[in-house]
């Protein structure tokens, strides 16, 4: 039996369909930005770890890519990453979009969860976008679909009832030690997060097929304490020649916008000035090339 003062800790997987708000929830729980977000689905491609420190608990969150019916090697790999995470956690938070339920993706996830004995909490996100009379029948449907430990309606973007969701998680965590020091926020290196922040700006500032054909690699990440800055050189990889001028833009305006927005986010992360230089390179059909997918870290 766990005492009232026992310290609790554990690994929590946030899973769900694309674009339900998983990364926004992670950032909200941490109070800092470690996962990139955009309105476009499939923004997250890797498993992102974030550590939330509470007075009597430590929650190690694993934000996962959106689960969907995958086509092509890259998307198949993305879904494999998302579903594999539930094999090594203490608790699962299944996140759904109240305004746009994606039944096929959730059915895939529930099939995996039914084979486990893990506690599962349902987070019904984006309640700010639906009327109450529509929300209640939706929650009733979920209660009949799976034996969730708790169902919490919330808004990750606005922070509504996120504390209630965290409280439900803490109840279900086992007694355990602090796995990470108090000043740890993520296990991801700054180089990785910088690359992700650049990719986020491509997602946010470009349209059509461009974001899904983009990978970002950081070629150089040099601290220059004598100048009080970090010097970063990164490459934006696209898979078609026609995509390169779209990323660069007329008079290199788009590339400058991407660089400016990314640099501001990176500076907030590292706490000092950043000199960011971006290049654009064509890696033909990389999303269908298993070797390139591995090289880009997916």
Secondary structure, DSSP 8 states (H G I E B T S, - for coil): ---TT--EEEEEEEEEBTTSSHHHHHHHHHTS--S---SSTT---S-EEEEEEETTEEEEEEE---B----SHHHHHHHHHHHHGGGG-SEEEEEEETTS--HHHHHHHHHHHTTS--EEEEEEE-GGGS-HHHHHHHHHHHHHHS--SEEEE-BTTTTBTHHHHHHHHHHHS-B---SS-TT---SS-HHHHHHHHHHHHHHHH--TTGGGG-EEEEEEEEEETTTTEEEEEEEEEESSHHHHHHHH-GGGHHHHHHHHHHHHHHHHHHTSEEEEEEEEEE-TTGGG-HHHHHHTT-
